[in-house]
Amino acid sequence: MPPSAIAYAELYVTDDREASGFLIDSLGFVPLAVAGPATGDHDHRSTVLRSGEVTLVVTQALRPRTAVARHVEEHGDSIADLAFSCDDVQSCFDRALLAGAAGLQRPTPSLLRGQDTWFASVSGFGDVRHTLIAASDDRTVRLPPDRDWALLPAATDPAAPRPVLDHVAVCLAAGTLRRTAEFYEAAFDMPFYSSEYIEVGDHAMDSVVVRSAGSGITLTLIEPDDTRVPGQINQFLHAHNGPGVQHLAFLVDDIVGSVRALGDRGVAFLRTPGAYYDLLTERVSDMADAIADLRETNVLADRDEWGYLLQIFTRSPYPRGTLFFEYIQRNGARGFGSSNIKALYEAVEREREVAGR
């Protein structure tokens, strides 16, 4: 069986305490487990964090010239691993290799004490890898199986949003979009779902969405049109020094309430010009009563044939701007329409111009 869900995303960072502090204090994640010298790993220190159904792992190198240290030097603070849950790790590993992935770790028993499962690791896009881990039958959090962990006391943050991972946006080098999409279908049974070519002023980008059969994994793959003026995708590729995860999108039930709660915690979101909301009633006519709340919170809106969605994007908290976060609320909407992607592009372009990046 192919991968069914993203088990966790692992960030390699310069300062794990600062990075974890942002996720805990600002976004409402809760620490579940730690690994490092006390658990036998003297090269790295890691923390597993959870919010809703989203699991993130934050890892810092403790010694130079390790894989973690080299990744951060090369790519900045960024996603290094998107781990996939699989019913059969061996078959997922074999299929990925047949499709052209590099085998980074052959199927191996878990190193976590008390976890009688197997894991493997294969290459994905750029330097991002996919750890393949056994799916959990009881929806419990699967800790990364390539190290041992010390569990922390159970805790919750009732004031924080409880999101689901809606999709992962990936920036690719120009000319690689189609073959990357084909690779994910062949390697992981994530077929083509939709595509958009978006023009914003002198900039343009092309995108393809690939999605697993049960919608547990959705990747939005994006490449710049290198025949046009360089824009935000080119800027990310330069800052990240190659392909990588641009943002993680968190699905919430009440985006306006979530944005207000997150704003109270100090989260900085991209701002939207007032003129956008002056025209919004014409685009989404049945949302007139909600315009004031959307304007106040800078939330964007889009509609497709199934319904509408609301979304907003955080500013990147990382020095090189190598990752940010999206919050999204779906009210029937299923797709990734051109207005939706264009809104993201325009919002980030405004932020980039203001920052002079």
Contacts in CASP RR format, 6 or more apart in sequence:
PFRMAT RR
TARGET T0000
AUTHOR 0000-0000-0000
METHOD contacts of the structure
MODEL  1
MPPSAIAYAELYVTDDREASGFLIDSLGFVPLAVAGPATGDHDHRSTVLR
SGEVTLVVTQALRPRTAVARHVEEHGDSIADLAFSCDDVQSCFDRALLAG
AAGLQRPTPSLLRGQDTWFASVSGFGDVRHTLIAASDDRTVRLPPDRDWA
LLPAATDPAAPRPVLDHVAVCLAAGTLRRTAEFYEAAFDMPFYSSEYIEV
GDHAMDSVVVRSAGSGITLTLIEPDDTRVPGQINQFLHAHNGPGVQHLAF
LVDDIVGSVRALGDRGVAFLRTPGAYYDLLTERVSDMADAIADLRETNVL
ADRDEWGYLLQIFTRSPYPRGTLFFEYIQRNGARGFGSSNIKALYEAVER
EREVAGR
1 86 0 8 1.000
1 87 0 8 1.000
1 88 0 8 1.000
1 91 0 8 1.000
1 92 0 8 1.000
2 86 0 8 1.000
2 92 0 8 1.000
2 95 0 8 1.000
2 188 0 8 1.000
2 189 0 8 1.000
2 190 0 8 1.000
2 212 0 8 1.000
2 213 0 8 1.000
3 84 0 8 1.000
3 85 0 8 1.000
3 86 0 8 1.000
3 92 0 8 1.000
3 130 0 8 1.000
3 132 0 8 1.000
3 188 0 8 1.000
3 189 0 8 1.000
3 212 0 8 1.000
3 217 0 8 1.000
4 84 0 8 1.000
4 85 0 8 1.000
4 86 0 8 1.000
4 87 0 8 1.000
4 135 0 8 1.000
4 212 0 8 1.000
4 214 0 8 1.000
4 216 0 8 1.000
4 217 0 8 1.000
5 84 0 8 1.000
5 85 0 8 1.000
5 135 0 8 1.000
5 212 0 8 1.000
5 216 0 8 1.000
5 217 0 8 1.000
6 82 0 8 1.000
6 83 0 8 1.000
6 84 0 8 1.000
6 85 0 8 1.000
6 165 0 8 1.000
6 168 0 8 1.000
6 216 0 8 1.000
6 217 0 8 1.000
7 55 0 8 1.000
7 83 0 8 1.000
7 84 0 8 1.000
7 85 0 8 1.000
7 131 0 8 1.000
7 133 0 8 1.000
7 142 0 8 1.000
8 48 0 8 1.000
8 55 0 8 1.000
8 56 0 8 1.000
8 57 0 8 1.000
8 81 0 8 1.000
8 83 0 8 1.000
8 142 0 8 1.000
8 144 0 8 1.000
9 55 0 8 1.000
9 56 0 8 1.000
9 57 0 8 1.000
9 79 0 8 1.000
9 81 0 8 1.000
9 82 0 8 1.000
9 83 0 8 1.000
9 165 0 8 1.000
9 168 0 8 1.000
9 245 0 8 1.000
9 248 0 8 1.000
10 46 0 8 1.000
10 56 0 8 1.000
10 57 0 8 1.000
10 58 0 8 1.000
10 59 0 8 1.000
10 79 0 8 1.000
10 80 0 8 1.000
10 81 0 8 1.000
10 83 0 8 1.000
10 144 0 8 1.000
11 19 0 8 1.000
11 56 0 8 1.000
11 57 0 8 1.000
11 58 0 8 1.000
11 59 0 8 1.000
11 77 0 8 1.000
11 78 0 8 1.000
11 79 0 8 1.000
11 80 0 8 1.000
11 323 0 8 1.000
12 59 0 8 1.000
12 60 0 8 1.000
12 61 0 8 1.000
12 68 0 8 1.000
12 71 0 8 1.000
12 72 0 8 1.000
12 75 0 8 1.000
12 76 0 8 1.000
12 77 0 8 1.000
12 78 0 8 1.000
12 80 0 8 1.000
13 19 0 8 1.000
13 58 0 8 1.000
13 59 0 8 1.000
13 60 0 8 1.000
13 72 0 8 1.000
13 77 0 8 1.000
13 318 0 8 1.000
14 60 0 8 1.000
14 72 0 8 1.000
14 76 0 8 1.000
14 77 0 8 1.000
14 319 0 8 1.000
15 60 0 8 1.000
16 45 0 8 1.000
16 46 0 8 1.000
16 47 0 8 1.000
16 58 0 8 1.000
16 59 0 8 1.000
16 60 0 8 1.000
19 58 0 8 1.000
19 60 0 8 1.000
19 77 0 8 1.000
19 317 0 8 1.000
19 318 0 8 1.000
20 29 0 8 1.000
20 31 0 8 1.000
20 47 0 8 1.000
20 49 0 8 1.000
20 58 0 8 1.000
22 317 0 8 1.000
23 29 0 8 1.000
23 49 0 8 1.000
23 51 0 8 1.000
23 56 0 8 1.000
23 58 0 8 1.000
24 30 0 8 1.000
24 31 0 8 1.000
24 49 0 8 1.000
25 265 0 8 1.000
26 262 0 8 1.000
26 265 0 8 1.000
26 266 0 8 1.000
26 267 0 8 1.000
26 317 0 8 1.000
27 51 0 8 1.000
27 160 0 8 1.000
27 262 0 8 1.000
27 265 0 8 1.000
27 267 0 8 1.000
27 325 0 8 1.000
28 51 0 8 1.000
28 157 0 8 1.000
28 159 0 8 1.000
28 160 0 8 1.000
28 161 0 8 1.000
28 265 0 8 1.000
29 49 0 8 1.000
29 50 0 8 1.000
29 51 0 8 1.000
29 54 0 8 1.000
29 56 0 8 1.000
29 157 0 8 1.000
29 160 0 8 1.000
30 49 0 8 1.000
30 50 0 8 1.000
30 51 0 8 1.000
30 155 0 8 1.000
30 156 0 8 1.000
30 157 0 8 1.000
31 47 0 8 1.000
31 48 0 8 1.000
31 49 0 8 1.000
31 152 0 8 1.000
31 155 0 8 1.000
32 48 0 8 1.000
32 49 0 8 1.000
32 50 0 8 1.000
32 55 0 8 1.000
32 141 0 8 1.000
32 143 0 8 1.000
32 151 0 8 1.000
32 152 0 8 1.000
33 47 0 8 1.000
33 48 0 8 1.000
33 143 0 8 1.000
33 149 0 8 1.000
33 150 0 8 1.000
33 151 0 8 1.000
33 152 0 8 1.000
34 45 0 8 1.000
34 46 0 8 1.000
34 47 0 8 1.000
34 48 0 8 1.000
34 149 0 8 1.000
34 150 0 8 1.000
34 152 0 8 1.000
35 41 0 8 1.000
35 44 0 8 1.000
35 45 0 8 1.000
35 46 0 8 1.000
35 47 0 8 1.000
35 147 0 8 1.000
35 148 0 8 1.000
35 149 0 8 1.000
35 150 0 8 1.000
36 42 0 8 1.000
36 44 0 8 1.000
36 45 0 8 1.000
36 46 0 8 1.000
36 62 0 8 1.000
36 147 0 8 1.000
37 45 0 8 1.000
37 62 0 8 1.000
38 150 0 8 1.000
39 147 0 8 1.000
39 148 0 8 1.000
39 149 0 8 1.000
39 150 0 8 1.000
40 148 0 8 1.000
41 147 0 8 1.000
41 148 0 8 1.000
42 62 0 8 1.000
42 63 0 8 1.000
43 61 0 8 1.000
43 62 0 8 1.000
43 63 0 8 1.000
43 66 0 8 1.000
43 68 0 8 1.000
44 59 0 8 1.000
44 60 0 8 1.000
44 61 0 8 1.000
44 62 0 8 1.000
44 66 0 8 1.000
44 68 0 8 1.000
44 147 0 8 1.000
45 59 0 8 1.000
45 60 0 8 1.000
45 62 0 8 1.000
46 57 0 8 1.000
46 58 0 8 1.000
46 59 0 8 1.000
46 60 0 8 1.000
46 144 0 8 1.000
46 147 0 8 1.000
47 57 0 8 1.000
47 58 0 8 1.000
48 55 0 8 1.000
48 56 0 8 1.000
48 57 0 8 1.000
48 141 0 8 1.000
48 143 0 8 1.000
48 144 0 8 1.000
48 149 0 8 1.000
49 55 0 8 1.000
49 56 0 8 1.000
49 57 0 8 1.000
49 58 0 8 1.000
50 56 0 8 1.000
50 141 0 8 1.000
51 157 0 8 1.000
51 160 0 8 1.000
51 161 0 8 1.000
51 162 0 8 1.000
51 163 0 8 1.000
51 250 0 8 1.000
52 161 0 8 1.000
52 162 0 8 1.000
52 163 0 8 1.000
52 164 0 8 1.000
53 162 0 8 1.000
53 163 0 8 1.000
53 164 0 8 1.000
53 165 0 8 1.000
54 163 0 8 1.000
54 164 0 8 1.000
54 165 0 8 1.000
54 248 0 8 1.000
54 250 0 8 1.000
55 141 0 8 1.000
55 142 0 8 1.000
57 81 0 8 1.000
57 144 0 8 1.000
59 68 0 8 1.000
59 80 0 8 1.000
60 68 0 8 1.000
61 68 0 8 1.000
61 69 0 8 1.000
61 72 0 8 1.000
63 69 0 8 1.000
68 80 0 8 1.000
71 78 0 8 1.000
71 80 0 8 1.000
71 127 0 8 1.000
72 78 0 8 1.000
74 127 0 8 1.000
74 241 0 8 1.000
75 127 0 8 1.000
75 240 0 8 1.000
75 241 0 8 1.000
75 242 0 8 1.000
75 244 0 8 1.000
75 322 0 8 1.000
76 239 0 8 1.000
76 240 0 8 1.000
76 241 0 8 1.000
76 318 0 8 1.000
76 319 0 8 1.000
76 320 0 8 1.000
76 322 0 8 1.000
77 318 0 8 1.000
77 319 0 8 1.000
77 320 0 8 1.000
77 322 0 8 1.000
77 323 0 8 1.000
78 240 0 8 1.000
78 244 0 8 1.000
78 245 0 8 1.000
78 318 0 8 1.000
78 322 0 8 1.000
78 323 0 8 1.000
79 128 0 8 1.000
79 244 0 8 1.000
79 245 0 8 1.000
79 248 0 8 1.000
79 323 0 8 1.000
80 127 0 8 1.000
80 128 0 8 1.000
80 129 0 8 1.000
81 121 0 8 1.000
81 128 0 8 1.000
81 129 0 8 1.000
81 130 0 8 1.000
81 131 0 8 1.000
82 128 0 8 1.000
82 129 0 8 1.000
82 130 0 8 1.000
82 168 0 8 1.000
82 245 0 8 1.000
83 130 0 8 1.000
83 131 0 8 1.000
83 132 0 8 1.000
83 133 0 8 1.000
83 144 0 8 1.000
84 92 0 8 1.000
84 130 0 8 1.000
84 131 0 8 1.000
84 132 0 8 1.000
84 133 0 8 1.000
84 188 0 8 1.000
84 217 0 8 1.000
85 133 0 8 1.000
85 134 0 8 1.000
85 135 0 8 1.000
85 136 0 8 1.000
85 142 0 8 1.000
86 92 0 8 1.000
86 132 0 8 1.000
86 133 0 8 1.000
86 134 0 8 1.000
86 135 0 8 1.000
87 134 0 8 1.000
87 135 0 8 1.000
89 107 0 8 1.000
89 117 0 8 1.000
89 118 0 8 1.000
89 119 0 8 1.000
89 120 0 8 1.000
89 132 0 8 1.000
89 133 0 8 1.000
89 134 0 8 1.000
90 107 0 8 1.000
90 118 0 8 1.000
90 120 0 8 1.000
92 120 0 8 1.000
92 132 0 8 1.000
92 188 0 8 1.000
93 103 0 8 1.000
93 106 0 8 1.000
93 107 0 8 1.000
93 120 0 8 1.000
93 122 0 8 1.000
93 132 0 8 1.000
95 187 0 8 1.000
95 188 0 8 1.000
95 189 0 8 1.000
96 103 0 8 1.000
96 122 0 8 1.000
96 130 0 8 1.000
96 132 0 8 1.000
96 187 0 8 1.000
96 188 0 8 1.000
97 103 0 8 1.000
97 122 0 8 1.000
98 186 0 8 1.000
98 187 0 8 1.000
99 183 0 8 1.000
99 186 0 8 1.000
99 187 0 8 1.000
100 183 0 8 1.000
100 186 0 8 1.000
100 187 0 8 1.000
101 122 0 8 1.000
101 123 0 8 1.000
101 124 0 8 1.000
101 130 0 8 1.000
101 183 0 8 1.000
101 187 0 8 1.000
102 122 0 8 1.000
102 123 0 8 1.000
103 120 0 8 1.000
103 121 0 8 1.000
103 122 0 8 1.000
103 123 0 8 1.000
104 121 0 8 1.000
104 122 0 8 1.000
104 123 0 8 1.000
104 129 0 8 1.000
105 119 0 8 1.000
105 120 0 8 1.000
105 121 0 8 1.000
105 131 0 8 1.000
105 146 0 8 1.000
106 120 0 8 1.000
107 118 0 8 1.000
107 119 0 8 1.000
107 120 0 8 1.000
108 118 0 8 1.000
108 119 0 8 1.000
108 120 0 8 1.000
109 116 0 8 1.000
109 117 0 8 1.000
109 118 0 8 1.000
110 116 0 8 1.000
110 117 0 8 1.000
110 118 0 8 1.000
110 119 0 8 1.000
110 145 0 8 1.000
111 145 0 8 1.000
111 146 0 8 1.000
111 147 0 8 1.000
111 148 0 8 1.000
112 143 0 8 1.000
112 144 0 8 1.000
112 145 0 8 1.000
112 147 0 8 1.000
112 148 0 8 1.000
112 149 0 8 1.000
113 148 0 8 1.000
115 143 0 8 1.000
115 145 0 8 1.000
117 133 0 8 1.000
117 134 0 8 1.000
117 145 0 8 1.000
118 134 0 8 1.000
118 145 0 8 1.000
119 131 0 8 1.000
119 132 0 8 1.000
119 133 0 8 1.000
119 134 0 8 1.000
119 145 0 8 1.000
119 146 0 8 1.000
120 131 0 8 1.000
120 132 0 8 1.000
121 129 0 8 1.000
121 130 0 8 1.000
121 131 0 8 1.000
121 132 0 8 1.000
121 146 0 8 1.000
122 129 0 8 1.000
122 130 0 8 1.000
122 132 0 8 1.000
122 187 0 8 1.000
123 129 0 8 1.000
123 130 0 8 1.000
124 130 0 8 1.000
124 183 0 8 1.000
125 170 0 8 1.000
125 172 0 8 1.000
125 180 0 8 1.000
125 221 0 8 1.000
125 243 0 8 1.000
125 244 0 8 1.000
126 242 0 8 1.000
126 243 0 8 1.000
126 244 0 8 1.000
127 242 0 8 1.000
127 244 0 8 1.000
128 243 0 8 1.000
128 244 0 8 1.000
128 245 0 8 1.000
130 188 0 8 1.000
131 144 0 8 1.000
131 145 0 8 1.000
131 146 0 8 1.000
133 142 0 8 1.000
133 144 0 8 1.000
133 145 0 8 1.000
134 142 0 8 1.000
135 142 0 8 1.000
136 142 0 8 1.000
143 149 0 8 1.000
159 261 0 8 1.000
160 261 0 8 1.000
160 265 0 8 1.000
161 250 0 8 1.000
161 252 0 8 1.000
161 258 0 8 1.000
161 261 0 8 1.000
161 262 0 8 1.000
161 327 0 8 1.000
162 252 0 8 1.000
163 250 0 8 1.000
163 251 0 8 1.000
163 252 0 8 1.000
163 327 0 8 1.000
164 250 0 8 1.000
164 251 0 8 1.000
165 248 0 8 1.000
165 249 0 8 1.000
165 250 0 8 1.000
165 251 0 8 1.000
166 218 0 8 1.000
166 249 0 8 1.000
166 250 0 8 1.000
166 251 0 8 1.000
166 326 0 8 1.000
166 328 0 8 1.000
166 330 0 8 1.000
167 209 0 8 1.000
167 218 0 8 1.000
167 219 0 8 1.000
167 220 0 8 1.000
167 249 0 8 1.000
167 336 0 8 1.000
168 218 0 8 1.000
168 219 0 8 1.000
168 220 0 8 1.000
168 245 0 8 1.000
168 247 0 8 1.000
168 248 0 8 1.000
168 249 0 8 1.000
169 219 0 8 1.000
169 220 0 8 1.000
169 222 0 8 1.000
169 245 0 8 1.000
169 246 0 8 1.000
169 247 0 8 1.000
169 248 0 8 1.000
169 249 0 8 1.000
169 326 0 8 1.000
170 219 0 8 1.000
170 220 0 8 1.000
170 221 0 8 1.000
170 222 0 8 1.000
170 243 0 8 1.000
170 244 0 8 1.000
170 245 0 8 1.000
170 246 0 8 1.000
171 222 0 8 1.000
171 223 0 8 1.000
171 233 0 8 1.000
171 236 0 8 1.000
171 237 0 8 1.000
171 240 0 8 1.000
171 242 0 8 1.000
171 243 0 8 1.000
171 244 0 8 1.000
171 245 0 8 1.000
171 246 0 8 1.000
172 180 0 8 1.000
172 221 0 8 1.000
172 222 0 8 1.000
172 223 0 8 1.000
172 243 0 8 1.000
172 244 0 8 1.000
173 223 0 8 1.000
173 237 0 8 1.000
173 242 0 8 1.000
173 243 0 8 1.000
174 223 0 8 1.000
174 224 0 8 1.000
174 225 0 8 1.000
174 226 0 8 1.000
175 223 0 8 1.000
175 226 0 8 1.000
176 223 0 8 1.000
176 243 0 8 1.000
177 206 0 8 1.000
177 207 0 8 1.000
177 208 0 8 1.000
177 221 0 8 1.000
177 222 0 8 1.000
177 223 0 8 1.000
178 208 0 8 1.000
180 221 0 8 1.000
181 192 0 8 1.000
181 208 0 8 1.000
181 210 0 8 1.000
181 221 0 8 1.000
184 190 0 8 1.000
184 210 0 8 1.000
184 219 0 8 1.000
184 221 0 8 1.000
185 191 0 8 1.000
185 192 0 8 1.000
185 210 0 8 1.000
188 212 0 8 1.000
188 217 0 8 1.000
189 212 0 8 1.000
189 213 0 8 1.000
190 210 0 8 1.000
190 211 0 8 1.000
190 212 0 8 1.000
190 217 0 8 1.000
190 219 0 8 1.000
191 210 0 8 1.000
191 211 0 8 1.000
192 208 0 8 1.000
192 209 0 8 1.000
192 210 0 8 1.000
193 209 0 8 1.000
193 210 0 8 1.000
193 211 0 8 1.000
193 218 0 8 1.000
193 335 0 8 1.000
194 208 0 8 1.000
194 209 0 8 1.000
194 335 0 8 1.000
194 336 0 8 1.000
194 337 0 8 1.000
195 206 0 8 1.000
195 207 0 8 1.000
195 208 0 8 1.000
195 209 0 8 1.000
196 206 0 8 1.000
196 207 0 8 1.000
196 336 0 8 1.000
196 337 0 8 1.000
196 338 0 8 1.000
196 341 0 8 1.000
197 204 0 8 1.000
197 205 0 8 1.000
197 206 0 8 1.000
197 207 0 8 1.000
197 225 0 8 1.000
198 204 0 8 1.000
198 205 0 8 1.000
198 206 0 8 1.000
198 207 0 8 1.000
198 338 0 8 1.000
198 341 0 8 1.000
198 342 0 8 1.000
198 345 0 8 1.000
199 228 0 8 1.000
200 342 0 8 1.000
200 345 0 8 1.000
200 346 0 8 1.000
200 349 0 8 1.000
202 228 0 8 1.000
202 229 0 8 1.000
203 224 0 8 1.000
203 225 0 8 1.000
203 228 0 8 1.000
203 229 0 8 1.000
203 230 0 8 1.000
203 231 0 8 1.000
203 232 0 8 1.000
203 345 0 8 1.000
203 349 0 8 1.000
204 224 0 8 1.000
204 225 0 8 1.000
204 228 0 8 1.000
205 222 0 8 1.000
205 223 0 8 1.000
205 224 0 8 1.000
205 225 0 8 1.000
205 233 0 8 1.000
205 345 0 8 1.000
206 222 0 8 1.000
206 223 0 8 1.000
206 225 0 8 1.000
207 220 0 8 1.000
207 221 0 8 1.000
207 222 0 8 1.000
207 223 0 8 1.000
207 336 0 8 1.000
207 341 0 8 1.000
208 220 0 8 1.000
208 221 0 8 1.000
209 218 0 8 1.000
209 219 0 8 1.000
209 220 0 8 1.000
209 221 0 8 1.000
209 335 0 8 1.000
209 336 0 8 1.000
210 218 0 8 1.000
210 219 0 8 1.000
210 221 0 8 1.000
211 217 0 8 1.000
211 218 0 8 1.000
211 219 0 8 1.000
212 218 0 8 1.000
220 336 0 8 1.000
222 233 0 8 1.000
222 246 0 8 1.000
223 233 0 8 1.000
224 230 0 8 1.000
224 231 0 8 1.000
224 233 0 8 1.000
224 234 0 8 1.000
224 237 0 8 1.000
226 234 0 8 1.000
231 349 0 8 1.000
231 352 0 8 1.000
232 345 0 8 1.000
232 348 0 8 1.000
232 349 0 8 1.000
232 352 0 8 1.000
233 246 0 8 1.000
235 352 0 8 1.000
235 357 0 8 1.000
236 244 0 8 1.000
236 246 0 8 1.000
236 321 0 8 1.000
236 322 0 8 1.000
237 243 0 8 1.000
239 320 0 8 1.000
239 321 0 8 1.000
239 322 0 8 1.000
239 357 0 8 1.000
240 320 0 8 1.000
240 322 0 8 1.000
245 323 0 8 1.000
246 323 0 8 1.000
246 324 0 8 1.000
247 313 0 8 1.000
247 323 0 8 1.000
247 324 0 8 1.000
247 325 0 8 1.000
247 326 0 8 1.000
248 323 0 8 1.000
248 325 0 8 1.000
248 326 0 8 1.000
249 311 0 8 1.000
249 325 0 8 1.000
249 326 0 8 1.000
249 327 0 8 1.000
249 328 0 8 1.000
250 325 0 8 1.000
250 326 0 8 1.000
250 327 0 8 1.000
250 328 0 8 1.000
251 328 0 8 1.000
251 329 0 8 1.000
251 330 0 8 1.000
252 258 0 8 1.000
252 327 0 8 1.000
252 328 0 8 1.000
252 329 0 8 1.000
253 329 0 8 1.000
254 329 0 8 1.000
255 297 0 8 1.000
255 299 0 8 1.000
255 310 0 8 1.000
255 311 0 8 1.000
255 312 0 8 1.000
255 327 0 8 1.000
255 328 0 8 1.000
255 329 0 8 1.000
256 290 0 8 1.000
256 293 0 8 1.000
256 294 0 8 1.000
256 297 0 8 1.000
256 299 0 8 1.000
256 310 0 8 1.000
257 297 0 8 1.000
258 327 0 8 1.000
259 269 0 8 1.000
259 297 0 8 1.000
259 298 0 8 1.000
259 299 0 8 1.000
259 312 0 8 1.000
259 327 0 8 1.000
260 297 0 8 1.000
262 269 0 8 1.000
262 327 0 8 1.000
263 269 0 8 1.000
267 314 0 8 1.000
268 314 0 8 1.000
268 315 0 8 1.000
269 297 0 8 1.000
269 298 0 8 1.000
269 312 0 8 1.000
269 313 0 8 1.000
269 314 0 8 1.000
269 315 0 8 1.000
270 298 0 8 1.000
270 312 0 8 1.000
270 313 0 8 1.000
270 314 0 8 1.000
270 315 0 8 1.000
270 347 0 8 1.000
270 348 0 8 1.000
270 350 0 8 1.000
270 351 0 8 1.000
271 298 0 8 1.000
271 350 0 8 1.000
272 298 0 8 1.000
272 300 0 8 1.000
272 347 0 8 1.000
273 350 0 8 1.000
274 295 0 8 1.000
276 300 0 8 1.000
277 291 0 8 1.000
277 294 0 8 1.000
277 295 0 8 1.000
280 287 0 8 1.000
280 291 0 8 1.000
280 294 0 8 1.000
280 301 0 8 1.000
281 287 0 8 1.000
281 288 0 8 1.000
281 291 0 8 1.000
283 301 0 8 1.000
283 302 0 8 1.000
283 303 0 8 1.000
283 339 0 8 1.000
284 301 0 8 1.000
284 302 0 8 1.000
284 303 0 8 1.000
284 308 0 8 1.000
287 294 0 8 1.000
287 301 0 8 1.000
287 308 0 8 1.000
293 299 0 8 1.000
294 300 0 8 1.000
294 301 0 8 1.000
294 310 0 8 1.000
297 312 0 8 1.000
298 312 0 8 1.000
299 310 0 8 1.000
299 311 0 8 1.000
299 312 0 8 1.000
300 310 0 8 1.000
300 311 0 8 1.000
300 312 0 8 1.000
300 343 0 8 1.000
300 347 0 8 1.000
301 308 0 8 1.000
301 309 0 8 1.000
301 310 0 8 1.000
301 311 0 8 1.000
302 308 0 8 1.000
302 309 0 8 1.000
302 311 0 8 1.000
302 333 0 8 1.000
302 337 0 8 1.000
302 339 0 8 1.000
302 340 0 8 1.000
302 343 0 8 1.000
303 309 0 8 1.000
303 333 0 8 1.000
303 339 0 8 1.000
304 333 0 8 1.000
304 334 0 8 1.000
304 335 0 8 1.000
304 337 0 8 1.000
306 332 0 8 1.000
306 333 0 8 1.000
306 334 0 8 1.000
306 335 0 8 1.000
307 331 0 8 1.000
307 332 0 8 1.000
307 333 0 8 1.000
308 331 0 8 1.000
308 332 0 8 1.000
308 333 0 8 1.000
309 328 0 8 1.000
309 329 0 8 1.000
309 330 0 8 1.000
309 331 0 8 1.000
309 332 0 8 1.000
309 333 0 8 1.000
309 340 0 8 1.000
310 328 0 8 1.000
310 329 0 8 1.000
310 331 0 8 1.000
311 326 0 8 1.000
311 327 0 8 1.000
311 328 0 8 1.000
311 329 0 8 1.000
311 340 0 8 1.000
311 343 0 8 1.000
311 344 0 8 1.000
312 326 0 8 1.000
312 327 0 8 1.000
313 324 0 8 1.000
313 325 0 8 1.000
313 326 0 8 1.000
313 344 0 8 1.000
313 347 0 8 1.000
313 348 0 8 1.000
314 324 0 8 1.000
314 325 0 8 1.000
314 326 0 8 1.000
314 327 0 8 1.000
315 324 0 8 1.000
315 351 0 8 1.000
316 322 0 8 1.000
316 323 0 8 1.000
316 324 0 8 1.000
317 324 0 8 1.000
321 357 0 8 1.000
326 344 0 8 1.000
END
